[in-house]
Amino acid sequence: MSTDVIADYLTRVRNAVNAGHRVVEIPASNLKKEITKILFDQGFVLSYKFEDDKGPQGTIKIALKYDKLTKDPVIKKIQRISKPGLRKYANSKEMPRILNGLGIAIVSTSAGVMTGKQAKAQNVGGEVLCYVY
């Protein structure tokens, strides 16, 4: 039985947001670290920290971001697109726009993990991992 590590990562973040937690701790991998960096750069999480001393692979601690006034989470929806049973790919011309540009698509390309906008600008396609908005 193989598990989908990206789906597990997204589910942990989604559950922590729905429960109103401030921090979520996730087992680390290089792909998860790249996704975390993108979420931070795009303003979906407050901060993150990679701890390599815990366990064989280390952990990622992510501080979730909430609106100051309404206390609503910044991440409204985080959804897995390409699954192990059915991979979804898009070339640079077919890169999806999420919520008319308000959300992001995280794409794994030959040039690394990046947002859909960055992939379109660099004229590369790849596997569409997830949508965040």
N, C-alpha and C positions, 0 to 999 in steps of 0.2 A: 504494500500500500504506500503510495507516494502522496505527500501532502503538498498543497499549493501554498508556498511560503508567502507569496505576495497577497493572496486572499486572506491569510492569517494575519498579516500586518495590517491590512485595511480593516479587517473585522475588529481587531484590538483597538484601533484608533476610533472607529465608528462607535463601538460599545462604550469607550471612555467618554466620548463626546455626549452620547445619549444619557449616560449616568451622571454627567456634570463633573467629572474628575478634572483636576488641574494638570496632573502628570500621568503619562502612560509609559510603561516599561516593556520593551520588545526585544526578543533575541536578535542579535545583529547578523547581518551579512552585507556584502559589498553593494548588492542591488538595493537593499533596504536603506542603506546609508545614503545612496544617491537619491532615492525617492524622498527621504527626509530632508536632504539639502534643497531639493526643488520646492517642497512644501514650505520650507522656511523662506527661501528667496521670493516666493510668490505671495508671502504674507498670510499663509493659512495656519502656521503654528508660531508660537511666541519665541521659543528657543529649543535647542536640542543639545544633547551631550552624548558622546560615544564613550562608553566605559569598557575597556578591554580586559579589566582584571576579574570580571565576574564570568565564570563558566568558560568552556572551551572557545566559544566564539565571541564572547562579550555581549553587552546589551546596549540598547539605544534608549535614552530617557528623553521623552518629548513633552515639553510644556505646551499644553493646548491653549489656544487663543479664544477669548470670549469678548463680546462687545461690552464696553465700560458701562453704558447706561442701561441697556436692556438685558444684559447678562446672557444674550443668545450666543451660541457657538458660531465661530467664523465658518467652520466647515459645516455646510448644510447637508451635503450628500457626498459620499465617497464610494465609488462603484467600480468593481472589477469588470473589465471588458473582455480581454483576451484570457481565456481559460485553458487549462491543460488539455481538455477534451476538444476544444474548438478555438484555435488561435485566430486572432483578428489582426490583419496587417493593413497598412495604408501607405501609399506613396506620398510624395510631398504635395502633389496636386489634390489628393483626396483627404488630406489631414482634417479631422473633424473640428468644428467650432462649437464650443460648449457654452450654452446660455448666451449666445450672440457675442462671445468674446469675454464674458465675465468669469467663466470657469476655465479650467485647464485640462488638457489631455496629457498624460505622462506617457512618453513613447520611448521604447528601447530601440536604439538605432545602432548602426555600425560605428557611429561617432560617439557613442555613449548614451546614457539616459538623459532625456531633455523633455521640455514641454513641446506641444504640437506646434506652437508659434515658432520656436527656435528651430525645430526640424524643417518647417516650411521655409524659413529664412535661409537655412543652410542647404536647402534642396536635397534633403535625405528623407527616406521613408523608413518604416520599421514596424515593430509590434506595438499596438496600442494597449498599454498595460491597464490604465484606469482613467476615470474622469473624476475631477474634484471641483465642487462649487459650493 
